[in-house]
């Protein structure tokens, strides 16, 4: 699945057959979240304009099956920012220490 629209903007990236290439595209665009297609959607790649802190990333690594969704706002996410079921994509977080400024970070 992926985070709902209330969490942040989702941007379609160039299609690719590699999850690593999808991650690279998202990282280079300043998006620390990305969704990669599987099954009928294999190769679809979406960058997610969210804000991932190191603390959030560390929690995500420990519990990747049930993390709270991140959002593009500092502080509390909107109440409607939730995970949406989508059997055709998996969402991943990129370690913020491996990238520069995040697109959602307006500070």
N, C-alpha and C positions, 0 to 999 in steps of 0.2 A: 504494500500500500504506500500511500504518501500523505503528507500533511495537507490539510484543507487550505483553500485559498486565503482564509483569514490569517493563516500563519505567515504568509509571504508570497511574493510573486514566483511563479514557476515559468521558466523560459526554455523553450525548445531549442536544443543544441543540434549540431550536425549528427546524423545517424552514424553509428559505429557498431562493429561486431565485438568490441572489447569494452568491458566494464572499466578497465584501467584507463582507456582512452577517454571514456565519458568522464571519469574523475578528473583527468588532466584538463579537459575542456572547462569543466566547472571551476576548478582551482584557478586556472589562468584568467577566468572572468570574475574572480573574487566571490564565488559562490561556494560555501563550505558544505552544502548539501546537494545531492544529486539523486535522480531516480533513473534506473536502467531497466529497459524493457526485457521481458522474458516471454516465452511461448509465442503467441501470435504477434506480440509487440517487440520481439527480440530485436535489439539494435537501436531502439528509440532511446534518446538521451535527453534528460531535462535537468537544467541547473535550477537550484532553489535559492532565492534571495532571502536567506534567513541569517540569524546571528548565532554562531556556535562559539561558546566560550570553551576554554580548556576544561573547566569544571564539568560542563555539560558533556563534552566529548568523552571525558574519563568515565562518567556514569554510563554513557551510551555503549562504551566498550565492554563494561561489566554486565549490562543488561540489554543487549541489542534487540531482544524480543519484545520488550515492554517499556521503552523509554517514553517520557513525556515529549510531545512534539516541540521543537524549537520554533521561534518566530523571528521576525525581522525587527523586533522592538526590544529595547533594553528594559529590564524589569519584567513585569508580569505579561504573559501572552494574553491576547483576547480570549474570552470564555469559549468562543466558537472555534478556536484553534485546536483541532483534534486530528488524530490519525483517521484517514479514510481507507476503507478496504478497497483494494484494487489488485486483482489477481495477476495483472499483467506487468506490474512494476515492483521493484524493490527499491527502497530508499536507503541511502548511505550518508554518513557524516564524514567529513574530511578533518583530520587533525589540524586545528587552527595554527599550530606552531609550524606547519609545513607550508604555509601560504602567507601572502602579504595582507594588506588591508581588505576586509570583507566589504562587499558591495552594500550590505545592509547597515554597516557601521557608519553612521553619519556624524560621529563626533570628530 
